[in-house]
Amino acid sequence: NAGVTQTPKFQVLKTGQSMTLQCAQDMNHNSMYWYRQDPGMGLRLIYYSASEGTTDKGEVPNGYNVSRLNKREFSLRLESAAPSQTSVYFCASTLTGYHEQYFGPGTRLTVT
Amino acid sequence: ILNVEQSPQSLHVQEGDSTNFTCSFPSSNFYALHWYRWETAKSPEALFVMTLNGDEKKKGRISATLNTKEGYSYLYIKGSQPEDSATYLCAFLRSGSARQLTFGSGTQLTVLP
């Protein structure tokens, strides 16, 4: 089992460019999450998907969109990247919202 | 926005010392409290999920307690080893929030050999 995988691992964008971060899990989990991690801020929830076909905003959704493509995959899209979106992005999944979360390896994004 | 506070922010201890840190969270609408261990250049990994007031959980030299009435949890490490060096995160799950964890900013532990 690969667990939770994320691509790419690193990305540099110019302001205004768009990109999609991919996440997939092979644990048959129902719920999936996107977080961003900034120094001194801990992990902040961007969007989550409680189950296939549903998505909801988290604490910091502005500037992002998500797609729960199927049970395995949950993607995060930046339509017009801004320097404030420079961060490390983590995808996570869990069987239900009440169990421990399993994290992917992270994507380090720099927007210049 | 829920307030989940962790203290201290960072901690240096000598190998063999025992240590503990605190996570404070809202005492109302409690559902669960998670602890994660996050090593540098890796991803967070779950240590404990605690749901009952008075809960105590243990994994090797690491243990945690939970007081939901006063809104705090302690994480203890007995006989710290250099491989315990990591950031320890707690995360609060509020009842009714369904699936949203609110994370503290973590305690960064460095164990010196």
Contacts between the chains, C-beta under 8 A, distances in Angstrom:
chain1	res1	chain2	res2	distance
A	4	B	43	7.9
A	31	B	99	5.4
A	33	B	99	8.0
A	35	B	103	8.0
A	40	B	105	6.2
A	41	B	105	6.4
A	42	B	89	6.8
A	42	B	103	4.4
A	42	B	104	5.8
A	42	B	105	3.9
A	42	B	106	6.0
A	43	B	44	7.5
A	43	B	89	7.1
A	43	B	91	7.8
A	43	B	103	4.3
A	44	B	103	7.5
A	45	B	100	5.9
A	45	B	101	7.2
A	45	B	102	7.9
A	48	B	99	5.9
A	48	B	100	6.6
A	50	B	98	6.4
A	50	B	99	5.2
A	58	B	100	6.3
A	59	B	1	6.7
A	59	B	102	7.9
A	90	B	43	6.6
A	90	B	44	7.6
A	94	B	99	7.9
A	96	B	99	7.8
A	97	B	93	7.4
A	97	B	98	5.3
A	97	B	99	2.9
A	97	B	100	7.7
A	98	B	31	7.1
A	98	B	32	6.2
A	98	B	49	7.9
A	98	B	93	6.9
A	98	B	99	7.9
A	99	B	49	6.8
A	100	B	34	6.3
A	100	B	46	3.4
A	100	B	49	5.2
A	101	B	34	7.5
A	101	B	44	7.8
A	101	B	46	6.8
A	101	B	101	6.9
A	102	B	46	7.5
A	103	B	43	3.8
A	103	B	44	5.0
A	103	B	45	7.5
A	104	B	43	6.3
A	105	B	42	7.6
A	105	B	43	5.6
A	106	B	43	6.3
